[in-house]
Amino acid sequence: MRSTRRHSDHRAACLFVFASLGGVGIALVACTTSDDVVGQSEAPQADAAVVSTPLQEAGVDATKPRFEGTPLPVTCASEPCVVSLSRTLGPTPDARADGFCALLSDKTVACWGANASGQLGRGASSEDSSTPTRIAGLTDVVELEHTCAVVSNGDVYCWGTGPFLQDPANIATITTTTTPVKLSLPPAAHVGIGYDVGCAALTDGRVLCWGSNRNGQLAPPWEDAAPASAPLALDIPKGAPIARVLVGTATLLLREDGTAVSWGANPPLGRASSLSPDPSPAPIAASGIMRVDLAHDNACMAAGGAGYCWGVPLYPATSAPLERALPELVYTPEPIVDIATTRTTVENGQTRAYRWCAIGEAGKVLCRGANDDGQVGDGSFDDALQPKQVAGLSTPASRIEVTTSTSCALLTNGTVRCWGANSFGQLGNGQNRGRSPVPVEVLLP
């Protein structure tokens, strides 16, 4: 029997308010305890422990003009030209399988890096590759998310390993495919894919999710949803059109008006809830969200020019499980318009290689965190305890993506620069070795 639990001790029922610090809203959290368990036949009750007073939302400061900065657009200076960038997914969260895919201006997709589970989409070849190559047969792409793509007619194609709906009964068992396969879905506007869950925002306004329900991302766990479910329609709160779908151990919908909705594991749910998992989609207390990134169990967002991050504890041996459950302000020396994060990797009770990178409103790239492979990009291999500017970028950045050991930036001229580890060829510079603590140019096809 699967149950949704109210947090006790390590599942604490949390109440929170947002306070203003330095002109930006931050989360303050206090916890009570409860041993209540919601069983299979019980519906969850409203969170009595959640403060009902108005919240100072993340990204909002009534005393200052609203931040109007946006990511700088890509203007193609020449071909090939990249218009969107995404990291690939390996077969499991713990697999070291760094790689990236780029959506080109001709609506094709090129990928590079690790390929053990087919995430480069190269058919019979399972070799890692340091040379970006277009995925054969994948054209007319309008959105790229990890190893899935939406094409102009709303069809969704995926490659690599994941819940790709290839079972004859449309059950979302995990499959590996080395070439793109079409998912059996109605026309979609946006898609999000995780290791065992997928979700799509359809053109008719519905949201469908499929796959594993162990984190309550499909339906209330007490309803005993199948462990590998076919697509189910979810009851999403009404609001502005959806702009992006992100899937990790929780699911997050970013709306066009800069608000967001989440459900699933807590953390990285990103909102006050006494349930874990919380299967009911509900708004995150934030507005003005420009960009958000969800890396399995960690998340970051750029909202109102400020950066916020949350997720599982960075020091699990000494920290409470909900220590980072709510968005926390992270220091940046200037307003930011984009941010990307790594998941939390734990070895011997300590976090290894946690990092985030952000883009300032003028296109400067900043990184903070682990730097053993030069993934901070400041020319050193010293961990960055404060955000460091990435060296050697003569062109402003529009988008940032990070994996555990490598970072890549899409520049406003449509080129890509990467830095950090290169054990899988994930720098995309034609070499399968040699880490780089400064950006190198990706050799686009």
VEXDREN-2710 file (C-alpha; in Angstrom, 1 decimal):
% VEXDREN-2710
k/r/px/py/pz
1/MET/0.0/0.0/0.0
2/ARG/1.3/3.4/-0.9
3/SER/0.5/6.2/1.5
4/THR/0.9/9.9/1.6
5/ARG/2.4/10.9/5.0
6/ARG/2.2/14.0/7.0
7/HIS/5.7/15.1/7.9
8/SER/6.8/14.1/11.4
9/ASP/10.3/14.7/12.7
10/HIS/11.9/14.0/9.3
11/ARG/8.5/14.7/7.9
12/ALA/7.7/17.9/9.7
13/ALA/4.6/20.0/9.0
14/CYS/5.9/23.3/8.1
15/LEU/4.5/26.8/8.2
16/PHE/6.2/29.7/6.5
17/VAL/6.2/33.4/5.7
18/PHE/8.2/35.4/3.3
19/ALA/10.1/38.3/4.7
20/SER/11.8/41.1/2.8
21/LEU/15.6/41.1/2.9
22/GLY/17.6/43.4/0.6
23/GLY/14.5/44.1/-1.4
24/VAL/13.8/40.5/-2.3
25/GLY/11.3/38.0/-0.7
26/ILE/12.9/35.0/1.1
27/ALA/11.4/32.0/2.8
28/LEU/11.4/31.7/6.6
29/VAL/10.4/28.3/7.9
30/ALA/9.3/26.8/11.2
31/CYS/8.2/23.2/11.7
32/THR/5.8/21.4/14.0
33/THR/5.5/17.6/14.3
34/SER/2.7/15.2/13.6
35/ASP/2.6/11.4/13.4
36/ASP/-0.7/11.4/11.4
37/VAL/-0.6/9.1/8.4
38/VAL/-3.1/9.4/5.6
39/GLY/-4.0/5.8/4.7
40/GLN/-5.2/4.4/1.4
41/SER/-8.9/5.0/2.2
42/GLU/-8.3/8.5/3.6
43/ALA/-8.3/11.8/1.7
44/PRO/-5.7/14.3/2.7
45/GLN/-6.9/17.1/4.9
46/ALA/-6.1/20.8/4.5
47/ASP/-2.8/21.9/5.9
48/ALA/-3.9/23.4/9.3
49/ALA/-0.3/24.2/10.0
50/VAL/0.2/26.5/7.1
51/VAL/0.0/30.2/7.9
52/SER/-3.0/31.8/6.2
53/THR/-1.7/35.4/6.3
54/PRO/-0.8/37.0/3.0
55/LEU/2.7/36.1/1.8
56/GLN/5.5/38.3/0.6
57/GLU/6.0/36.5/-2.7
58/ALA/9.5/35.6/-3.9
59/GLY/10.5/38.0/-6.6
60/VAL/8.2/40.8/-5.3
61/ASP/9.2/44.0/-3.4
62/ALA/6.4/46.6/-3.2
63/THR/8.9/49.3/-2.4
64/LYS/10.9/49.1/-5.6
65/PRO/10.0/49.2/-9.3
66/ARG/9.2/45.8/-10.7
67/PHE/12.2/44.2/-12.4
68/GLU/11.6/44.1/-16.1
69/GLY/14.8/42.3/-17.3
70/THR/14.5/39.4/-19.6
71/PRO/16.9/36.9/-21.1
72/LEU/18.7/38.4/-24.1
73/PRO/17.4/37.0/-27.4
74/VAL/19.5/34.9/-29.8
75/THR/20.2/36.7/-33.1
76/CYS/21.7/34.3/-35.5
77/ALA/24.9/35.7/-36.9
78/SER/25.6/32.7/-39.2
79/GLU/24.6/29.1/-39.7
80/PRO/24.5/26.7/-37.9
81/CYS/22.8/28.7/-35.1
82/VAL/21.4/27.3/-31.8
83/VAL/18.2/28.8/-30.5
84/SER/17.6/26.5/-27.5
85/LEU/19.8/24.3/-25.3
86/SER/19.1/21.4/-23.0
87/ARG/21.0/18.7/-21.0
88/THR/20.4/15.0/-21.7
89/LEU/19.2/12.4/-19.2
90/GLY/21.1/9.2/-18.5
91/PRO/19.4/5.9/-17.6
92/THR/19.1/6.7/-13.9
93/PRO/19.6/9.7/-11.6
94/ASP/22.9/8.3/-10.3
95/ALA/24.4/7.5/-13.7
96/ARG/27.3/9.7/-14.7
97/ALA/26.2/10.5/-18.2
98/ASP/26.7/14.1/-19.0
99/GLY/25.6/15.4/-22.4
100/PHE/23.7/18.2/-24.2
101/CYS/21.3/18.7/-27.1
102/ALA/20.8/21.9/-29.1
103/LEU/17.8/23.0/-31.1
104/LEU/19.1/24.6/-34.3
105/SER/17.5/27.5/-36.2
106/ASP/16.6/25.0/-39.0
107/LYS/14.4/23.1/-36.5
108/THR/16.7/20.1/-36.2
109/VAL/18.4/18.8/-33.1
110/ALA/22.1/18.0/-32.5
111/CYS/23.4/16.2/-29.4
112/TRP/26.8/15.4/-28.0
113/GLY/28.3/13.7/-24.9
114/ALA/27.4/10.4/-23.2
115/ASN/25.5/7.9/-25.2
116/ALA/25.4/4.6/-23.3
117/SER/21.6/4.7/-23.2
118/GLY/21.0/6.1/-26.6
119/GLN/20.6/9.7/-25.5
120/LEU/22.4/11.1/-28.6
121/GLY/19.8/9.5/-30.9
122/ARG/22.3/8.0/-33.2
123/GLY/20.7/4.6/-34.0
124/ALA/23.1/1.6/-33.8
125/SER/26.0/3.7/-32.4
126/SER/26.2/3.7/-28.6
127/GLU/29.6/5.5/-28.6
128/ASP/30.0/8.7/-26.6
129/SER/30.7/11.6/-28.9
130/SER/32.5/14.9/-28.6
131/THR/31.2/16.0/-32.0
132/PRO/27.6/17.3/-32.1
133/THR/25.6/15.5/-34.8
134/ARG/22.0/16.1/-36.0
135/ILE/19.5/13.4/-35.0
136/ALA/18.4/11.7/-38.3
137/GLY/14.8/12.1/-39.2
138/LEU/13.9/14.6/-36.4
139/THR/12.7/17.8/-38.1
140/ASP/10.3/20.7/-37.6
141/VAL/11.1/20.8/-33.9
142/VAL/9.6/23.7/-31.9
143/GLU/10.6/22.7/-28.4
144/LEU/13.4/20.7/-26.9
145/GLU/13.3/19.3/-23.3
146/HIS/16.1/16.9/-22.3
147/THR/15.8/14.0/-24.8
148/CYS/12.2/14.8/-26.0
149/ALA/11.0/17.2/-28.7
150/VAL/7.7/18.7/-29.7
151/VAL/7.3/19.3/-33.4
152/SER/5.1/21.9/-35.1
153/ASN/2.0/19.7/-35.4
154/GLY/2.0/18.8/-31.7
155/ASP/3.6/15.3/-31.9
156/VAL/6.1/14.4/-29.2
157/TYR/9.2/12.4/-30.0
158/CYS/11.7/11.0/-27.4
159/TRP/15.0/9.0/-27.5
160/GLY/17.3/7.5/-25.0
161/THR/15.9/5.9/-21.8
162/GLY/12.6/6.9/-20.2
163/PRO/8.8/6.4/-19.9
164/PHE/8.2/6.7/-23.7
165/LEU/4.8/5.0/-24.0
166/GLN/6.0/2.2/-26.3
167/ASP/4.0/-0.6/-24.7
168/PRO/1.1/-1.8/-26.9
169/ALA/-1.3/-0.8/-24.1
170/ASN/0.3/2.6/-23.9
171/ILE/1.7/1.8/-20.4
172/ALA/4.7/3.9/-19.5
173/THR/7.2/1.2/-18.8
174/ILE/10.9/2.4/-19.0
175/THR/12.3/1.7/-22.5
176/THR/15.5/2.5/-24.3
177/THR/15.5/3.7/-27.8
178/THR/18.4/4.9/-29.8
179/THR/16.3/6.7/-32.4
180/PRO/13.4/9.1/-31.8
181/VAL/10.0/7.4/-31.2
182/LYS/6.6/9.0/-31.3
183/LEU/4.7/9.1/-28.0
184/SER/1.0/8.2/-28.2
185/LEU/-0.3/11.5/-27.0
186/PRO/-2.8/14.1/-28.3
187/PRO/-1.2/17.2/-29.8
188/ALA/1.0/18.9/-27.2
189/ALA/2.3/22.4/-26.7
190/HIS/5.0/21.5/-24.2
191/VAL/6.5/18.3/-22.7
192/GLY/8.5/17.5/-19.6
193/ILE/10.4/14.2/-19.1
194/GLY/12.1/12.6/-16.1
195/TYR/13.7/9.3/-15.4
196/ASP/10.3/7.5/-14.8
197/VAL/7.6/10.2/-15.2
198/GLY/6.5/12.3/-18.2
199/CYS/4.0/15.1/-18.5
200/ALA/2.6/17.1/-21.4
201/ALA/0.6/20.4/-21.6
202/LEU/-1.7/19.8/-24.5
203/THR/-2.9/22.3/-27.1
204/ASP/-6.4/21.9/-25.7
205/GLY/-5.4/23.1/-22.3
206/ARG/-5.2/19.7/-20.5
207/VAL/-2.2/18.4/-18.7
208/LEU/-1.5/14.6/-19.0
209/CYS/1.1/12.7/-16.9
210/TRP/2.3/9.1/-17.1
211/GLY/4.8/6.7/-15.6
212/SER/5.6/6.0/-12.0
213/ASN/3.4/7.3/-9.2
214/ARG/5.8/6.7/-6.3
215/ASN/6.0/10.5/-5.8
216/GLY/2.3/11.2/-6.4
217/GLN/2.9/12.9/-9.8
218/LEU/0.0/11.1/-11.4
219/ALA/-2.7/10.7/-8.8
220/PRO/-3.1/10.5/-5.1
221/PRO/-1.0/7.5/-4.0
222/TRP/-3.8/6.2/-1.8
223/GLU/-5.8/5.5/-5.1
224/ASP/-3.2/2.9/-6.0
225/ALA/-2.3/4.2/-9.5
226/ALA/-0.5/1.6/-11.5
227/PRO/3.3/1.7/-11.1
228/ALA/3.7/2.3/-14.8
229/SER/0.5/4.2/-15.7
230/ALA/-0.8/5.3/-19.1
231/PRO/-1.4/9.0/-19.5
232/LEU/-3.8/10.5/-16.9
233/ALA/-5.4/13.9/-17.0
234/LEU/-4.7/16.0/-13.9
235/ASP/-6.8/18.7/-12.3
236/ILE/-4.6/21.8/-12.6
237/PRO/-5.7/25.1/-11.0
238/LYS/-6.9/27.7/-13.5
239/GLY/-4.4/30.3/-14.6
240/ALA/-2.4/31.7/-17.5
241/PRO/-1.3/29.4/-20.3
242/ILE/1.5/27.1/-19.6
243/ALA/4.9/28.1/-20.9
244/ARG/7.0/25.1/-19.8
245/VAL/6.7/21.7/-18.1
246/LEU/9.5/20.4/-15.8
247/VAL/9.7/16.9/-14.3
248/GLY/11.9/15.6/-11.6
249/THR/10.8/14.0/-8.4
250/ALA/8.2/16.7/-8.4
251/THR/6.5/18.3/-11.4
252/LEU/6.4/22.0/-12.0
253/LEU/4.4/24.0/-14.5
254/LEU/5.7/27.5/-15.4
255/ARG/2.9/29.8/-16.7
256/GLU/3.3/32.6/-19.2
257/ASP/2.5/35.2/-16.5
258/GLY/5.5/34.2/-14.4
259/THR/3.6/32.1/-11.8
260/ALA/4.1/28.3/-11.2
261/VAL/2.3/25.3/-10.0
262/SER/3.8/22.2/-8.4
263/TRP/3.0/18.7/-7.1
264/GLY/5.0/15.5/-6.1
265/ALA/7.9/14.9/-3.8
266/ASN/8.5/17.4/-1.0
267/PRO/11.2/18.6/-1.5
268/PRO/11.5/19.8/-4.3
269/LEU/7.8/20.8/-4.2
270/GLY/8.8/24.4/-3.4
271/ARG/5.8/25.3/-1.4
272/ALA/4.4/24.8/2.1
273/SER/2.8/21.4/2.6
274/SER/2.5/18.9/5.3
275/LEU/2.2/16.1/2.8
276/SER/5.0/14.1/1.2
277/PRO/4.4/13.4/-1.5
278/ASP/1.8/16.1/-2.2
279/PRO/-0.2/14.9/-5.2
280/SER/-2.4/18.0/-5.6
281/PRO/-1.2/20.6/-8.0
282/ALA/-1.1/24.0/-6.2
283/PRO/0.6/27.4/-6.8
284/ILE/4.1/28.2/-5.6
285/ALA/4.3/31.5/-3.6
286/ALA/6.3/33.3/-6.3
287/SER/5.6/35.7/-9.2
288/GLY/7.7/37.3/-11.9
289/ILE/9.4/34.0/-12.6
290/MET/11.6/34.4/-15.6
291/ARG/13.3/31.0/-15.7
292/VAL/13.1/27.9/-13.6
293/ASP/15.3/24.7/-13.6
294/LEU/14.4/21.4/-12.0
295/ALA/17.3/18.8/-11.7
296/HIS/15.7/15.7/-10.2
297/ASP/15.6/16.7/-6.5
298/ASN/16.8/20.3/-6.7
299/ALA/15.4/23.4/-8.2
300/CYS/16.3/27.0/-8.8
301/MET/14.4/30.0/-10.3
302/ALA/15.1/33.5/-11.5
303/ALA/12.2/35.7/-10.2
304/GLY/12.1/39.5/-10.2
305/GLY/15.8/39.7/-10.9
306/ALA/16.7/37.5/-7.9
307/GLY/17.8/33.9/-7.7
308/TYR/16.2/31.3/-5.4
309/CYS/17.1/27.6/-4.9
310/TRP/15.6/24.7/-2.9
311/GLY/15.5/21.0/-2.8
312/VAL/16.9/18.1/-0.7
313/PRO/19.5/18.9/2.0
314/LEU/23.0/19.6/0.9
315/TYR/24.4/18.0/4.1
316/PRO/22.0/15.1/4.8
317/ALA/24.1/13.7/7.6
318/THR/23.6/16.8/9.7
319/SER/20.6/18.6/8.3
320/ALA/16.9/18.3/8.7
321/PRO/15.2/16.8/5.6
322/LEU/13.1/20.0/5.1
323/GLU/16.0/22.4/5.6
324/ARG/15.8/23.5/1.9
325/ALA/12.2/22.6/1.2
326/LEU/11.2/26.2/0.4
327/PRO/12.8/28.7/-2.1
328/GLU/15.8/30.4/-0.5
329/LEU/17.4/33.6/-1.8
330/VAL/20.9/33.0/-3.2
331/TYR/23.4/35.8/-3.5
332/THR/24.2/37.2/-6.9
333/PRO/26.2/40.4/-7.4
334/GLU/23.7/41.7/-10.0
335/PRO/20.1/41.0/-11.1
336/ILE/19.7/37.7/-13.0
337/VAL/17.4/36.4/-15.7
338/ASP/18.3/32.7/-15.9
339/ILE/19.6/30.1/-13.5
340/ALA/20.4/26.4/-13.7
341/THR/21.2/23.8/-11.0
342/THR/22.6/20.4/-10.5
343/ARG/21.0/17.6/-8.5
344/THR/22.3/16.6/-5.1
345/THR/24.8/13.8/-5.3
346/VAL/25.7/12.3/-1.9
347/GLU/28.7/10.2/-1.1
348/ASN/29.5/9.1/2.5
349/GLY/26.9/11.4/3.9
350/GLN/28.3/14.5/2.1
351/THR/27.1/16.3/-1.0
352/ARG/29.5/16.2/-3.9
353/ALA/29.5/18.6/-6.9
354/TYR/26.5/20.7/-6.1
355/ARG/26.5/23.9/-8.2
356/TRP/24.3/26.5/-9.8
357/CYS/25.1/29.0/-12.6
358/ALA/23.1/32.1/-13.5
359/ILE/23.0/34.8/-16.2
360/GLY/22.9/38.5/-15.3
361/GLU/20.6/40.9/-17.1
362/ALA/23.5/42.0/-19.4
363/GLY/24.5/38.4/-20.3
364/LYS/27.3/37.8/-17.8
365/VAL/27.5/34.2/-16.6
366/LEU/28.1/33.5/-12.9
367/CYS/28.7/30.1/-11.2
368/ARG/28.9/29.0/-7.6
369/GLY/29.8/25.7/-6.1
370/ALA/31.9/22.6/-6.8
371/ASN/34.7/23.2/-9.2
372/ASP/36.9/20.0/-9.2
373/ASP/36.6/19.8/-13.0
374/GLY/36.6/23.5/-13.7
375/GLN/32.9/23.6/-14.1
376/VAL/32.6/27.0/-12.5
377/GLY/34.5/28.4/-15.5
378/ASP/36.7/31.0/-13.7
379/GLY/40.0/29.5/-14.9
380/SER/40.6/27.7/-11.6
381/PHE/39.8/24.3/-10.0
382/ASP/39.0/25.9/-6.6
383/ASP/35.4/25.6/-5.3
384/ALA/33.5/28.9/-5.6
385/LEU/32.1/29.9/-2.2
386/GLN/30.6/33.0/-3.8
387/PRO/29.5/33.4/-7.4
388/LYS/32.4/33.7/-9.8
389/GLN/32.2/35.2/-13.3
390/VAL/32.9/32.8/-16.1
391/ALA/36.0/33.9/-17.9
392/GLY/36.5/34.4/-21.6
393/LEU/33.0/34.9/-22.9
394/SER/33.2/37.9/-25.3
395/THR/29.5/37.6/-26.3
396/PRO/26.6/37.8/-23.8
397/ALA/24.8/34.6/-22.9
398/SER/21.1/33.9/-23.4
399/ARG/20.7/30.5/-21.7
400/ILE/22.6/28.4/-19.3
401/GLU/22.6/24.6/-18.7
402/VAL/24.6/22.6/-16.2
403/THR/25.3/18.9/-15.4
404/THR/27.2/17.7/-12.3
405/SER/30.6/18.3/-13.9
406/THR/30.0/20.5/-17.0
407/SER/28.4/23.8/-17.8
408/CYS/27.3/25.1/-21.2
409/ALA/26.0/28.6/-22.3
410/LEU/24.1/29.5/-25.3
411/LEU/25.3/32.9/-26.5
412/THR/23.3/35.6/-28.1
413/ASN/25.0/35.0/-31.5
414/GLY/23.7/31.4/-31.6
415/THR/26.9/29.7/-30.7
416/VAL/27.5/27.5/-27.6
417/ARG/30.5/27.5/-25.2
418/CYS/31.1/24.7/-22.6
419/TRP/33.5/24.3/-19.7
420/GLY/34.3/21.7/-17.1
421/ALA/34.8/17.9/-17.4
422/ASN/35.0/16.2/-20.8
423/SER/35.1/12.5/-20.0
424/PHE/32.1/11.8/-22.3
425/GLY/33.0/14.4/-24.9
426/GLN/30.4/16.8/-23.3
427/LEU/32.5/19.9/-24.1
428/GLY/31.5/19.3/-27.8
429/ASN/34.9/20.4/-29.0
430/GLY/35.9/17.3/-30.9
431/GLN/38.0/15.9/-28.1
432/ASN/37.1/13.1/-25.8
433/ARG/39.5/14.1/-23.0
434/GLY/40.9/17.1/-21.3
435/ARG/38.8/19.1/-18.9
436/SER/38.7/22.8/-19.3
437/PRO/38.3/25.5/-16.6
438/VAL/37.4/28.1/-19.2
439/PRO/34.8/28.0/-22.0
440/VAL/35.6/26.2/-25.3
441/GLU/33.6/26.5/-28.5
442/VAL/31.1/23.7/-29.3
443/LEU/31.7/22.5/-32.9
444/LEU/28.2/22.7/-34.3
445/PRO/27.2/20.6/-37.3
END
